[in-house]
Amino acid sequence: MIGRNAEIAFLQTMIAEAGIGRGGAVVMRGEAGIGKSALLEEAARRAGGDLLVLRITGVEAEAELPFAALHLLLRTARHLVPALPAAQREALRGAFGEGEGESGGPDRFLVGLAVLTLLADLAADRPLLCLVDDVQWVDRASVDALAFAARRLGAERIAMILAARESSVPGIPELELAGLDRDDCERLLAEAAADLVPEVRDRLIEEAEGNPLALLEFAGSLTPEQRAGQLSPLPLEPPRLPLAGRLEQSFRAAIRRLPEPAQLLLMLAAAEDSGSLELVVRAAEGFGVRLPDLEPGERAQLVQVSEGRLRFRHPLVKAAAYHEAPVARRLAAHRALAGALDGDEHADRRAWHLSAAAVGPDEETSAVLAAAGERARRRGSHASAATAYERAAQLTVDPRQRARRLAAAAEAALGAGQLARAGAAADRGRRLTGDPAVLARLAAVRAAVDAEHGAPAASTLIEAASGIARTAPDEAASLLATAAGDAWFAGDHDALRQTAELLESLRPGIDPRLAPVAAAVRGMERVAAGDPAAGLPLLRAAIPPGRVTDQVVGTYAVFSALMTGDDDAACELAAVRVGTCREQGLIGALPHALQLLTQALILRGRHAEAAESGAEAWQIAHDTGQAGRLRHLHGILARLAAIQGEDDRCLRLAQQAEGAAQERNGSGWGGCALTLLDLVRARYEAVAERMARVLAGPLGHTVIVTFAIPDYVEACARLGAPERAVEAFTRFDAWAAASGRPWATAVAYRCRALLAPRDEAEAQYKVALDWHGRGGRVFEQARTELLYGEWLRRARRRSDAGVQLRSAMSRFAAMSAVPWAERARTELAAAGARADLPELGVAPNPLGALTPQELQVVRLAATGATNRQIGAQLFLSPRTVAFHLYKAFPKLGVSSRADLSGIDFGSAQP
C-alpha cells in the first residue's frame, strides 16, 4: 500500500503481540475512501496462516437488527457456546434469540463477557484476529459487546481492529488515518493513471485532498481528452462540497449513465443492503425488472455478484444508487422488499422496510415496529429496541398509545446507557398522557437520567408514585425508595418526609418484603431531622436477619447497617449483594454493590480488601459508562488514599467527586477525605473551615459527615479552640448513644478527652480505650491510642506513652495507614524510644505486594476454584486469570496453586 507504512507497521506489531499473549484493540478512524478497508485487508493478509481471522462489515440496513453483526462474527465459534459458564451461555443464547431468556433481556455487559470468553476459547489453539469494518453501521448491541470484550484483551492471544468513519468506541485506542501526502498521491496516480498531464494531475491531487479513493475515482471519470488536458475546466464538483459529497456525486453521474432497469436494481440492492441477490430479484419482479438488467452495473464495476451475493464496490456507490432515485421510487422499493420478506426470521427486517415506506401515521406499521422493539428488548438489544419503539410512536395515531410507546423507548434507551435520548423520549411522552401508570414509568426514567447528571429528582418521583399508589402499590413503593435516596443525598428534608409518609400509607398493601424499606426511609427521615434516637432503631429494624436477594431491599439493608455504624453487618450484607450480582451476571448493577462493600470495608479498617473491591467497582463502572457511580467511587477511594497518605491521588479523586453539583452524587465522601488528609498533615484550620461548611450544607446529615465530626473536634482542640466543635460534637454524641456501637461510644469519649480540661482528659481516654476493646473500628482505636500517647508524652510519662504509641503504630502499619504510623513513630522518638524503629509502608507479608486484582484472583484460587470459575466471578477470561496467577506466584514465593492453601489471607487485613 502506498503511503501507509507507519499504519501497517503498527498493525503488524499488534498482530505479533497477540501471537504471544499480549492482545489489544484499536479503532481506525477516517473519512470514506481514506483506506480503512484496504488496511484491514492488508492486516488479514499479513496474519497469513498464523492467525485465525474473523471478519465482518457493518451493514447500514442491519444497524437496528439486534446483535446482527455479532451473530455473523461468531458463526464459526458457535460450537463453543455450550461450554461457556451458565450465565454467559444463557445471555449469549438470549441475545441471538434462542430460548426464552429473561423477560427484560440479558445484561448487555454479560453478553460482552460471553463474547470475550468465547473468543478466548477460540484463540486457545491458534491466535485470533478480529476485523470489523464500517463500525458506524454495526448495530449498537454488537458494538457494546465487542467493546466490552476489547477492553479486556491484555492477556489474550487476540487482536481486534475496528474501522469507522466518525464513530468512536470509548476505552479503545484510536488510529486516525490522515490523507496521503503529495508525493504519495503522485505515486498512486503514476500507477493508476500514468497518462495524466501535469496540470490535470495537480488539479486532481488538489481536489482529492489526499483521499486515495477520490484520486482514483476522479481520474477514472475523465475522458481521454480531459486526461490530456485538452478541455477545461475539469468536470469535478465545486470545492465547496465536502469530499464525500463530491465522491458520491461522481458515483451518481456513473449511475445516471446506466439504463433505467439497471438503476432500479441497484436502488433495490442499496435499499435492502443485505447482499441477497435472490431477495432483490424477487422484489424487482413487481417493477417488471429481471436479473439480466443488472449487467450494465456489473460492466461499470459498480457492483460485483458472486455466490448469490451482490456487493457494491464501495459504500458511497450504494449511497449514490439509493439517493439518485426519486423519493416515490424509494418508498415503493421498501414496500416491495417488505413484501418479498416472509417468515419469522425476517420479521425485524420486514418491519424496518415498512417503516421506511411510511410517510405518515400508520397503525399497522406502528404495531409491527413495536413488536420488533419488544423482540429486541427481550434479547437485550436496548438501543435497537429504543429505535423501534420511537419509530412506532412516530407512526401512532392515538396520543395515549404514543405515550406508552415513548415510555418503552425511554426505558430501552436508559438500558442502553443513552441518557440524553432516554430523557428526551420521557419528556415527549409526559406531554402526551395523563395516565398515572405511564407517567410513573416516564418519571422513573427521567429521575434516573437526572440522578446520573447530579440533578434532583425526588419531587418528580413522589408525584408519580402518588398517582399509582392505589392501583400499583409495589411499583409506587419502588419509586419512593428511589426518591428517598435522592432526597437524602440532596439534603431535601421535606421530600424525605413526604416519601416516608407515602411509604407508610402504602405499607398495608405492598409486598411484605418491601416493609423494611419503609422502616428504613422513616429512620433516614428522623436522622436527617436531627433525631437519631428515633431514627436509628428504625434503621436497625430494616436490617434483615437472613440473606436478601431483592436488589432494592438489599441495598437499603446495607444503607441501614452503614447508618447505624454496624460495620460487620454492612460488610456481610454488601458481600451478599456482590455475590448475587456475580451469580446472576448483573454486571451493570455490580459497581453499586461493590461500592457499598468498599465503603463498609474502609470503615471496618479492612483496607486491602477495600482496595480490591474499589478498584473492581471503578473499572466496571468506567467500562460500562456509569458516570454518576464513578463520581461516588472517586470520593470513597479518596478516603482510602487519605488514610494511606497518597496526597496527590486523594486530592485528584476528591476533586473528581466534588466536580458535579458540589459532590451531590458523592454524599460527602470526597470532602471528608480531604478533611482526614488535612488532619494528618496538621492543616488544622483547613479542617475546621471545611467541616464548618460541610455541616452547614445539604450533606451535613449524611453518614460520612457524621463520622467526620471527631476529625473536626480534634482539629479545633489542636487549634486551641475546642468550643468551635462543641455543637457538632453534641450531634455526634447523640448519634453514638443511639447507635449502641462500642466503637462509636469509644470515639465519643475520645472527643470528650479532647474537649476537656487537661487534668480531666486521661479518665476519658481510659474509658474510650475500654470501649474500643469491645470491638469495632480498628483505625479509630489506633487514633485514640495515638492521641492518648501524645497526651501521656506531654505529661512526661514516657513509658506509658510508649505503650500506647507502639500499639497505635503497629495498628496503623498493618492497615497501610502510612502517615498516621509516621506520626506515631515521630511521637515515639520524641518520647525517647530507640531509633531502630521498623520501616513503615512496607507490606508485613507478601500479600501486600499483589495488585488488587491479583489478590482477588489468588483468594479465589486458594479455595480450589478453576480459572474458568474465577473468570466467571470476576468477569475475566480464563487466560487473564492465568496471567494474574503467573504474576502473583513469584511475589508470594509459591510455584503452584496447591501452595496457596498455606497462605493466611486474613493477614492482608487487620
N, C-alpha and C positions, 0 to 999 in steps of 0.2 A: 504494500500500500504506500502511496506517495504521501509524504508529509506527516506520517503518524508513527514515526519510530519511537518517540517517547511514550506514547499511549500503549503501543504494542509491548514495549519493554515492561511497563507497569503491569499489564495483564499477564504477561508471561511469568513475572515474579509471583503474582497471585496464584497462578496455576501450580507453579513449582512448590510454593509454600503449602498449598493444600495437600500436595502429594506426601508431605512429611508431617501432616497433622497440625498445621497451623492455618486453619481455614479463615475465610474472610468474605466480605461482600462489598460491592461498590455499585453506585448508581452513576452510569454515564449519562450526562445531560447535554443536550444540544438541539439546535433547530432541525427542522425537517431537511433531509438531504445532506447533513453535515458529515455523515459517515458512520453513524452508530451501528446500523445493521451490518455494515461491512466489517467493522471491528469485532462484532460478535462472531461473524463467520470466520474471521482470522483466529479468534480465540479457540473456536471449535476445531479449526484445522491444526493449530499448534498443540491442542490437547492430544491429538492423534489417537492411538490405541491405548495410551496410558491411563486416560480418564474416561469414565462413563459420562456421556453428555446427555443431559435432559434439556430440551429447548422448546419454548412456546413463544408465540407472538400474540399480543393483545389484539382483540377484535372489537371494533367500536360497537358493532351490533350486539355484542355479548357483555357490554360493560355493566348491565344491570341484571345479568343472569347469575344467580348465587353460586359462587365457587366454580364457575365455568373454567377459568384458567387453571386453577389448582387441580381440578379433576383431570384435565388434559395433561398437565405436567407429571402427575403421579401415576399415570395409567400403567407404566411399566413396573411400578412398585406395589401394585395392589395385592400381590400375593403375600406381602409382608404385613399387611394390615392386621390379620388375626393375631399376630404375635405382639402387638402393641399392648402397653398397660391398659387395663379395662376402661378406665375413664377416658383415656386418649382414643382408644379404639371406637368407643361409642360416639365420642364427639366427632370424629372424622366420618364415621358412617352417617351420622345425622347431618353433617354438612353436605354430604354427597346425596342426601335424600334417601338413604337406605335405612329402613327401620323407623320406628315411631319417634325415638328420641324424647328429649324433654319438651314440655309444652312451649316454653319460651325459647327453645333452641339451645344448642351447646354454647358454653362460654367461648366467645370468639378468640380469646387468647389460648384456651386449651386446644383449639384446633391448630393454632400455630405451634404449640408444643408437640402435638401429634405429628405435624409436618417435620419438625426438627428430628424427632426420634426416628421417623420413617426414613428420612434422607440419611441419617447417621447409620441406620441399619443397612441401607443400600450401599453406603460407602465403606462398609466393613471389609469387603473383599477387594474393592477397587475404588480409588479416589473418584470424586464426583464433581462435575462442572455443570451448574445450572445457569442457563441463559434465558433471560426474559426480555423480549423486545416489545416496544410500544407499551410501556407500563401505563402510560396515560389512558389506555383503553382496557386495561385489565380491571375486572370487577373489584370493588373495594374490599370485599371479604377476602379474596385471594391475596390482594396486596398486604392486608393486615397480617394474615397468617404467614406469608413469606417473610415479611419484615420482622415479625416476632422471632422466627427461626434464624434469619440472617444476623440478628444482633447477638446470637449465641453460638457462633461458629468457631470461636477461638481455638478449641481443641479438636476440631473435626477435620476430616480429610475432604472438605467441601469448599469449593469456590463458587460464589454466586455473583453473577454480573447482570445488572438490570439496566435497560436503556430506556430513556424517557425524553420527551421534549422539555416541558416545563415542570413536570411533576417532580417533587422531592419525596423521599421516604425518611421520616425522622429517625435519627440514630444510626444511619448508614452513611459512610463517607461518600463524597461525590467526586467524580472526574468530569470536569467541564471541558467539552470539546469546542475549541475555537476554530475559526476559519483558517484555511491554508494561507500561507504567506505567498507573496507574488512569485517567488522562484518555484515553489511547488505548483502553483496554478499554471505556470508556463510549462513545467514538465508534464502535467496532466494533459494540457491541450496539445503538446507536442506528440504525445502518444495517441490521443483520440482524434485530433483534427489537425494534422500536420500541414494541411494546405491553407490554413488561415494566413492572410497577410497581416503584418504587424499592427496596423491601425485597428483592424477588426479584432484581433487577439486582445489588444489593450482595452478595447471597449467591452469585450466580454468579461475580462477579469474585473473591470470596474463594476459592471452590472452584477456579477455573481457574488461579490463580497466575500470571496474565499470559500464559497459553498461548492463542494465538488459536484453534486447533482445539478445545481444551477449551471455550472460551467458546461457540463456535458449536454444538458437539455437545450440550453440556449444555442450552443454550437450546432447541435443536431437539427435545430429548427431552421437554420439558414439555407437559402438556395445557393447553388454554385456561384451565381453572380455576387450574392452578398458575401460569400466566403472570400471571394476575390477582391472585395471592396469596391465593386462597380456601382452599387446602389447605396444611397444614403437618404435619410437616416436608417439605421437598422430597425427592423420591426419588433423591438422589445418594448415591454410595458414601461410607462413613465416611472422614474425612480421614486416618485412619491409613494408608490405602493410598497408595502413590506415585501421582502424577498419571497416569502412563502406564497403571497398573493400573486406575485409575478410568475412564479413557477406554476401555480395552478392555472393561471390564465394561459400559459403556454400549452399545458396539457388540454385545456378546454378547446383551444384552437385545433389541436390534433383530433379531438373527438368530433368536432363540428365537420371535419372533412370526411367522416365515416358516413355510410348510408344510414338512413333513419332506423331500420331494424337492428343494425349493429349498435347504434346508440341506445336503443331501448333495452337490449340485452345487457349492455354494460351498466345502464342505470339500475336495472333489476338486481344485477350482481352486487352493485355498490349498496343498494338498499338492504339486501339480505346480509352480505358480508361474511357469511359462514363458509363460503367457498364451495357449497354444494351445487354442482352443476345440474344435477337432476332436479333439484328444487327450483332453480332459476328457469330451467326449460319448462317445467310444469306450470309455473306462474306465467310464463311468456305465451303459453298457448292461447290464453284469453285475449291476447292482443294480436293473434294471428302471426306470431313470430316463431321461427323454428331454429334449431341448433346450427344449421349451416350459415345462418345470418351472422354468426359470431366471427366468421373467418376474417373479415376485414380488420377487426380489432386485434386479432392474433398477428396478422401480417404487419400491422403498425407497431407491434411489440408493446401494446398497451396492457395486454393480459396474456397469461400462459395457462394452458389447460393440460393437466396430466392426472391420470388415475382418478378421474371423476371429480377433480377439484379445479376450481377456477381461481387464479390468483392474479391480482393486479401487480404491475411492475413496481409500483410504489404507492403508499397511502395517498399521496397527493393526486395520483391518477384516479383513484377511487373517488376522492372528493370532487374532482373535476367532472367525472362521469355522472355523479349524482346531482351536482348543482347546475350542470348545463341543461338539465331537463326542466321544463316548466313545472310550477307547483302542482297543477292539476294532475300532470302525468306522474309526479312522485307520489301523490296521495293514492292514485289508482294502483300504482305499483305495490304499495304497502298493503292495500286491500287484497290484491291478487296473491301476494305472498302469504298473508294470513289465511286465505282460503286454501292455499296449497299445503299448509302445515296441518297435519292431523295426528291424532294420538296424544296420550297424556304426556309423553316425554317431550313434546314440543309445545306444551301449554304456555310456558313462560314466553317463549319466542313469539308465539301467536299473539299473546296479549300485547307485547310491545309493538308489533306491526299494526294491530288495531288501534293502539294509542297514537301511533304516528299518522294514521289515516284520519283521525278525528279532528274536526275543526271547530267543534262547539260541544256543549253539554250532550252527553250520550250515556244514559244509564246502563245500557247493556255493556258497553265497553268499560265503564267505570267499575261494574261488578266484576268483570273479568280481571281487571288490574288489581282490585282489592284482593281477589283470590290469589293472584300472583304474589302480592305483598305478604299475605298470610303464609304461603308456602316458603317464601324467603325468610320470614321471621322464625318459623319452626326449624329451619336449617341453620339458623344463627347468622344469616347474612343481613344484618340490621341495616346497613347502608342501602342495599338493594330494596329491602322492604320499605324503607322510608321513601325512596323514589317512587315505588309503585303506589304506595298509599297517597302520596302528594299528587301524583298524576290522576289517580282515581278521584281525589277530592276536586280537582280542577274540572273534571267532566261530570260531576254530580250536580243534579238539579236541586234537590231538596237541601236547604241550608243545614237542617239538623243532621242529616246523613253526612253532609260535607264536613261538619264539625267533628263527627265521630271518626271519619277517615283522617282528618288532620290530627286528631288525638293519637291515632295509631301511628301516623307519620312522625309525630313529635317523639313518641316513646321509642320508636325504632331508631330515629336519629340520635337520641340520647344514648341508646345502647351501642351505637356505632362510635360514640365519642365525638359526634359532630354537634357541638354545643350551640353554635350560632344558628345552625339550621333547625335544631330542636326548639330553641326559644322562639324563632320566627314562626314556625308552624303552630306552636302553642298559642302565640299571640293572635294569629289569624283565626284559630279555632274558637278562642274565647269571645271574639266579636260576633260569632255566628249562632251561639246557642245560649239557652238558659237552663239546659238540662243539668241538674246538680251532679249527676254521676259523671257526665262528660267533663264538666268544669273541674271536678276533683282530679280527674286524670291529667287534664291540662295544667292544673295548678301544681301537681306533683312534678311535672317536667320543668315548669318554669322555676320552681323552687330549687330543683337540682342544678339547673343552669346558673341561677343566681348565686347559689352556695359555692359553686366552683369558681365564680368570679369574685367571691367575697362580699356579695351584696345581701342585705337582709331579706328573708323570705317568710318569716313566721306568720305575718298577718295574712298573706295570701293563702297559706296552708290552713290556718284557723278558719278563714271564711269558707274555704272549700269543704273542710271537714264538717262544719255546721250544716252545710246543705245536704249531706248524705248521712247524717248521724242516725236518723231513724231507719232509713232503707238499707244502709250498708255500714253497720256499726264497726265491724272489724277493719274495713277499709278506712273509715274515719279515724279509728284509733291509730292506724299506721301513719296516716298523715299527721296526726297530732304528735306522735312520737318524734317524727322528723322536725316538726315545728318547735318542740321543746328543746331539742338540741340546738337549733338555730337561735332561739331566743336566749338560751343560756350563754352561748358564746358571743352573742351580740350585746349582752347586758340589758336586754329588754324585759324588765321585771313584769310590766303589765301584760305582755304577750305570754310570758311564762305562767302567770297567774290564770289567764284565760284558758290556756292549754290544760292546766291542771284541773280546772273546774269542769271543762268539757269532758275530759277523760273520766273524771269521777262520775259524771252524769251518765256516761256510756257504760260504766263498769258492769251493771247488771246484765247487759245484753251482749257483751263481747265474749270472745273465746276466753275461757278461764286462763289459758296460757299467757294472755296479754295483761292479766291483772297486775303482775309485778311491775310492768311498765308504768301503769297508772300510779302505783305507790311511789315509784322512783321519781316521777315527774313532780308529784306533790312534795316529795322530800327536797328535790332540787329547788323548787319554788321557795320553800321555807329557808333553806340555806342562803339563797340569793337575797332573801328578805332580812338576813341577819339573825335568824333564829335556828342555830344548829341543834339546839336541844330538842326542837320539834322535828327538824328535818332529817337528822342522821338516823334515828330509829326507823323512819320510813324507808330510808335508803338501805339500811341493813335488812329490812324485811323483803326488799326486792332482790336479794342475793339468794338464788335457789340452792337447795341442798344437793341436787344431783346434776347430771350432765344436761346441758341446754343445747338444742340443735337449731332452734329458731334464731335467725340472724338478728332480728330486732331485739328480742328478749335477751339473747346472749350478749349483745352489745351493751344494753342497759345494765345487765348484771355486772359487767366489767366496770362501767361507769360508776355504779353504786359502790363497788368494792374500793375503787380509787378514791371516791369522795369521802368514804368513811375511814380511809387510811389502812384498810385491811389488805396489805400488800400481798400476803400469801394467797388469799382468795383471788385477788386480781390476777396474779401470775397463773394460777390454776385455771381460772375461767378463760383468760385470754389464750392460754395454750390450747384449750378445748376449741375455741373459735378458729385458731390457726389450723388445728388438726382437721376440723370439719371442712374448712376451705380446701385443704390438700386432698382429703379423701374424695370430695365431690368435684374436684377440678375447678374450683371457683377462683380463677387467677385474678379476675377483676376485683373481687372482694378481699383477696388475701392481704394487700398492703394495709388496709384499715385494721384487720385483725392483728397483723404483725406490729403495727404502730401501737396498738393497745398493749401488746405484750412487751414491747420495748419500754413504754412508759413504766409499766409495773416492775420490770426488771431493774431499771435505773433506780427507782425509788427503793427497791429491795436491796440495792447495792450489788446486784449480780451484773457487773459492768461488762464482763467478757461476753456473756450471753446477750446482753442488750446490744452490744456492738454487732453481733451476728444477726439478730433479728432486725435491727435498724437498717443495716446495710442491705439485707434482702428486701425489706419493705421499700427502701428508696429505689433500688434497681428496678423492681417490678413496677412501682408507681411511675418511674421515669419511662420505662419501656411501653407502658400502657397509656401514657398521656394524661395522668391524673395530677394536674397542676395544683389543685387545692390540697390534695393529700401531700404533695411534696412540700408545700408551704408549712404544713403542720409538722411534718417529719423534720424539716430543717430546724425548727425550734426545739424539738425533742433532742435531736442529735447535737445541737449546740450546747445543751446542758451536759451531755456526756463529754464533749470537748472541754467545757469549762472545768469539770471535775478532773480531767486528765491533763490539764494545763496546756492544751493546744489553742493558744490565744488567737492566732490568725484564723484558724478554722472556726472557732467559736464565733468570732466577730462576723465572718462571712456568712455562716449559717444563720445567725440571728438576724442579720440584715435581710437575708432572703426570706426569712419567716415573717419579718415585720413589714416587708415591702408592699404587701397587698392589704389595703384597708386597715392599716395600723395593726397588723397581725391578727385580724379578726378570726381568720381561719387557723391561727396558731395557738389560740387560747392562752396567751401569755408566756408560753414556754421560752420563746426567744429572748424576751426582755428579762425574764428571771434568770436565764442562763448568763446574760451579761452581768446581772447583779452578783451572781455567785463568783464569776471571774473577777470582777472588780473587788469583791471582798477578800479573796485570797491574795490579790495583788496589792492590798492595802489602799485601795482607792475608795475610802470610806464615804467621802462626801458625794461621790458619784452614785454609790449605793443608796444613800439616803435620799438624794434628789429623785432618782429613778423610781424607787419604791413609793415615794410620796405621790408621784404622778400616777403610777400604775394602780395604787389603792384607790385613788380618787376617780379613776376612769372606768369604762364599761367592763373591763376584765377583772376588776378588783375582787369580785366574789369567787373567782374560779379556783379550782383545786391547787394548781401550781402556785398561784399568787398567795393563797393561804399558807402553803408550805414554805414560801419565801419570807414570811413575816419574821421568823427568827433571824434571817440574814439582816433584815432592817434593824432589828433590836441590837444585834452585835455591832453593826456599823455605827449606830448612834451612840452606843456605850463607848466605843473606841474614840469617837469624836468628843467625848466628854459631855454629850447632850442626850442622856438617856430619856429625858422627858419627851423628846420628839417622837419616840416609838411607843409611848405608853398606851395610847388609844389603839394602835394597831395590835399591840400585844394582848390587850383585853379581848379583842376579837379572836385571836389565835387561841387564847386560854379557854374561851368558851367552846371553841371547836374541839380542842383537845379533850376537855372534860366530857363533852357529848360523845366523842368517838370511842372512848374507853380503851384506846390502844396504848399499851405500855410505852412504846417509843414516843408517842405524842405527849404523854404525861411527863416523860423524861425531858423532852425538849422544852416544855413549858417551865419546868424547874430550872433548866439551864438559863432560860431567858430571865427568870426571876433573879438568878445569881448575878447576871449582867446588870440588871436594873437596881439591885440592892446596894446599900452602903457596903463598903469594902469589908467591914468586920462581920457582916451578916451573910456574905456570899458563900462561904465554904459549906455551910449547912445545906444550902440549896443545891450546890454541886453534888454533895454526897447523896442527897435524895434522888437527884437526877440519875446518877450512876446506878443506884439501886434499881430504879425503874428500867434503865437500859438492860440490866442483867436479866430481865424477864423476856427479852426477845424483841425483834423488830429491826429497824433500820441501822445497819452497822456503820454506815457513813456518818449518821448523826451521832452515834455512840462515840466514834473516833473524834468528832468535832468537840463533843463535851469533854472528853479526856484531854484534848489539846488545850482547851480554854482553862480547864481546871489546873492542868500542868503549868500553864503560863502564870496563873494566879499564885500557885504554890512557889514557883521560882521567884516571883516578885516578893513573896513573903519570906524569902531566903530559906525555904525548906527544900533544899536541892535534892535530897534523897527521895522525898515523897514526890517531888516534881518529876524526877527521872522515871519513876514507875508509871505515871500517867502518860508522860510524853513518849516513852518507848512503846507502850501499848498502842497509843494513837498512831505513831509512825508505822508500826507493824501492820495495823489495820489499813491505813491509807495505802501503803505499798502493795498490799495484797489486792487492793482494788484498782491499782494503777492510778491512784489519785496523786500524781507526782508533786504538784505544787503544795498540796496540803502536807504530804510527807516531808517535803523540804522545809516547811515551816516548823514541823515538829522537830526535825533534825537541828535546825538553827536554834530552837529553844533548848534542846538538849545540850548543844555546845555551850550556850550561854550559862547553862546550869552546871558546867564543868565536867560534862561527860567526856569519855575517851574520844579521841579523834578518829579511831578506826571504825567509823560507822559504816554500815552496808551501803553500797551504791543503790540509788533509787532509780526507778524507771526500768529496771532490768527484770524481765519475767522470772517469777520464782520457779517456774517449771517450763519445760519445752512447749507446752500448750500455748503459752503466751507468744511464741514465735509464729504461730499459724495465722493466716488471714481469716477473717470472719467466715468466709465460705469454706475454706479448708477445715476449720473447726467443726462446722455443721456436717460436712461430709464424713469426717473422721468419727464424730459421735455416732452417726447412724451406722457406719461400717462396723464399729465396735459391737453393735447389737446383733451382728450377723446378717444385716440387710445386704442384698446383692446390689451391684452397680445400677441395675435396671430399677430396682425398688427405690434406691436412694434418688435416682434421677426423677422418678415419678413424684416423689415427695417434694423435691426441691426445684422441680421444673427445669431440669438439666437433662442433657443427653447422657446415656451411659458412658460414652467416651470422655465427656467432660468430667464426669465423676472420677473416672480412672485417672485423668490428668491431675485432678486435685489430690488424689491419694498418692500419686507418684511424687508430687511436690511436697506433700506432708510427711511422708515416711522418713526421709533423711533428717528433717527437723526434729522428729520425735525419737530418732535413734532406733527405729524398728525397720524390719525388712519384709514383713508380711502382715496380712490382716489378723492373723491369729495372735500376733504380738500386741494388738490393740486392747485385748481383753485385760491386760495387766496395767493399763493406764487408769489413773484416778481422774476422771473427767470433772469430778466435783472440785478439784483443785484449781480449775480455771476460774473459780468464783470464790468469794468469801464464804 
